[in-house]
Amino acid sequence: MRISCAQVVQQIGCPYAAKKKLVEIDYPTNLNDKPFPKKGKVPLTLQGCSFCDVARDKGFGLTLSTSTVLRQIARLPEDEEGRKIPFELVNENSVASLAPLLSAIKDSQIRISQVNLVTRADWLLKAEPRLREALQLAKFLKVRILLAAVGLESFSDQILRNLNKGYSVETNVSAIRLMRRLKEEFPENFLYATSEGAGHGFIHPTPWDSPRTLGEARAFILAYGLNQDILPPRSTPLIIHHACALGEWIRRLEEEEGLKLKRSGSIIEWW
């Protein structure tokens, strides 16, 4: 079997999921494909994104040493040019630690081809100086950096709040502008667009959709040309697993309003 992409673990767990936060999640605007007439909020203590089904279990574990990460990379298969095959760096805040890792790879004389990263929009913005440093190293090493997934999720502040993302639409817009600037500055080494293999988070539909939220999303998509490089071919419907915080939200809603939604395995069917 030919292996074309691998994973290299650098960090176990998500730092954002280690933080507890009291959030009031709105009642839905629609359930079972019809409008939901009541207004209200369900207070919940959350850890991480409300739709994440491993946030409470995973939290934040530890960061592996650079030598341990290098040993993983050294054992990866090579491509036709003798470089290590592309790999995802498993680290929810991988942008911040990329430059030191690339420097260590350079010192170890390991030849790599591409590193794939996953991160949050706010962490991407905070790590901009370190990402620029990493891209300069990537240019020297002739390595590609693919920003494979940035958790944008929505272009409605209300929906972002209910998903407990911890940032606003303006944060998403700033992250998109940064990605586009970096592409102009490092065209051969920085990849971020859907046509380049990225799949940025975009959750739709949700139980909180309304003419207002849909109008907000359409306005942002058109204003910033998101169909050109950011949006995936299809959005991802909000999936509510029993284990995620929204599972508790749904169960509370069922108790308070006398509802009973369908179950399918580990999923609660709100649609």
N, C-alpha and C positions, 0 to 999 in steps of 0.2 A: 504494500500500500504506500502510495506517495503522499507525504505530509507536506502541505504548502504553508501552513501557519501554525504557530505554537503559542503556549502561554508560559510566562516566566513570573513567578510569584515574588513580589517585593514587599507587599503589605497584606496583612490578614485583617479583614474587617474594615469598617467605614467610620472615620472620626465623627462625621455628622450624626451617625446613628448612636454614638455614645452620649449624646446630649439629650436630656429630657426637657420637654417643653409642653406647657399647657396650651392647647389650641381648641378653639370653638369651631367645629366643622359645620357648615351650613346644612340645613335640610336640603334634600334634592329638589330640583325643579321638575324632574321627570323620573318615573319608575315604571317598569313594565310597558315601555313604549307609549306612555300617556302622561299628561301633565300631573304633577303632584301639587295639590292645592294649598297645603299648609306651609307656614313659615316657622322657622325655629333654628336652634343650634344645638349641637351635641358636644359638650366639653369632654376632651380626652387628653390624657398625658401621653405625648408621642415621643418616640425615639426615631429620628431619621424621617425619610419621606413616608407619608401615610400609606402609600400603595406598595411599599417594599415588604415582601413577605419574609425576609430574613433579618430585618433591621434589629428587632428586639433580641433575637437569638445571637446575631453576629456582633453587634456593637463594634468596638474597636479592640483588636487583639494585640498585634505587635508588628513591628517593622523588621524585616530580615536584614542581616548584615550585608554589606556590599560584596564581601567575598562569597557569601552563600548565593547571591544573585548571579555573580560572575560564573560560579560553577554550573549553574543551570544553563546559562547562555552557552558556555563552552561545550556542553553536551548536545546542543541542538544539531539537527542535520544541516548540511550545506546545500546551497543551490548550485547551478551549473557554473557559476563564476567563483565558487569556493567561499562564498559568504554565507553566514548563518541565515536560515530562512526567516521571513518576517515573524515577529512575535508580539503578542499583547503583553504589556507590562501590567501585571495585576496589582493595582494600587489605585484607590479611588482618588488620590491626590497626586497622581504620577507626574504631572507637569512640574511641580515644585522640586522634585528629586531627580529630574532627568539629566540636567547638566553634570552633576557629580558622577552619575552612573556612566554617561558617555565618556567623561574624562577617564574613569577607571577602565572602561572598555578599551580606550585608546592606549592607555599605559600597559594593558595586558596583551595588546596586539591581537585582539579578537576582531575578526572582520565580520561586521553585521550588515544587513541590507535595509531593514525597516523596523521601526518600533511603533506599535499601535497603542494609543493612549485613550483612557476613558476618564472624564472628570465632570465636575459641576461648573456651571457658568460663572459663579462668583469666585471659585478657586482658580479658574482660568485667568480671570482679570487680576487677581492678587498676585499671581505668579508670572505676570507678563515679563518683568526684567529677567527672571531666571529662564523663562522659555526662550527669550531672545538669545541668551547666552548658550542655551542648548542648541539652538538652530545654527549659531555660528560654528559650534563644534560639529554638528551634523553636516554642514557645508564642507568643512575641512575633511571629514571622514567619508564624504560622498554617501551619506545615509539619508533615507527618507523618514520623516516623522509624520505619521498619520494620526490626526486628532479624530479617532474613530467614532466617538460618541460624546457629545456634550448634553447634559440633561436639561434641555430647554423646557420640554414637556407641554407648555401652554403659552399663549399670548394674551391671557386674561389674568389680571392680578387676583381676582376672586378665586379662580380655579387654582392658581399657584399657591394661594394661601390654604385652600382646602387640601391640596396635595402636600402641604407642609414643606415646600421647597426651601423656604427661608430667604427667598429673594423675589424681585419684582420683574415685570416685563422689561423695564428699563435696563436691568442687569442683563437679560437675554439679548437685547438690542446691542448693548455695549460689547458683549462677547462676540456677537456676529460681526460687528464692525472690526474688532480686533483680529478675528480670523481672516477677514478679507484683506486687511492691511498686511498681515504677515505673509499671505500668499503673494502679494505684490513684491514684498521685500525678499522672500526666499522661495521663488517659484519652483525650483527643482527639488527642494528639500522639505517643504511644508505642504501637507495634503490635508484637506478638511471637507471638501465638497462631496455630495452624494455620488457624483460621477467618478470620484477618486476612491470610493470604497467606504465612505463614512455613513453612519446611520444615526443621526442625532434624534434624541427623544422628542416625540410629539404625540401626546395622548389626546385622542378624540375618537368617538364621543365620550362624554362624562355625564354623571347624573346631575351636574349643575349647569348644563348648557341652557342658554336662553337666547332670545334675539339679540340682547345686548352683548353677551360674551361672544356669540358668533360674529356679530358686527365688528367687535374689537379685533378678533383674530383675522378676519378678512382684510380689515384696514391695514394691519401690520404686515400681512403677507404681501399685499399689493405695494405698500409704501416702500418696503425694503427688498422687494424682489426675491422673496424667500424660496419661491419655486425654482429659481435658477440654480441654487447651490446648497440650500439648507434642508428643505423639507424632503422627507422620504417619499417614494412613490405612493405609499399608503400610510395613513396614520394608524396608530395602535389604540384600539378601544381600551378604556380603563378596565382592567381585570382586577376584581376584588377577591383575594384569597382569604380563607378563614384566618390565616396566621398574621396577616397584615393589620395595621391599625384601622383601616377602613372596614375590615371584617367586624371589628368591635363596634364601629360606627353603625353599620347596617344592623347588627343584632340589637343594639340599643334602640334604633329606630323601629325595628319590628316590635320590641316590647312596648315602647311608648305609644305607638300608633296602631297596634293590633294587626300588624302585617305579617305575611309569611312569603318570602321570596323563594324561588326554586334554587336547589343546590345541584351542582354537577361536579362530583368529586370534591376537590378542595376549593372550588369556585362558587361564590354566591352570585347568582344571575340577577343583576339589577335591571337589565334591559328587558 
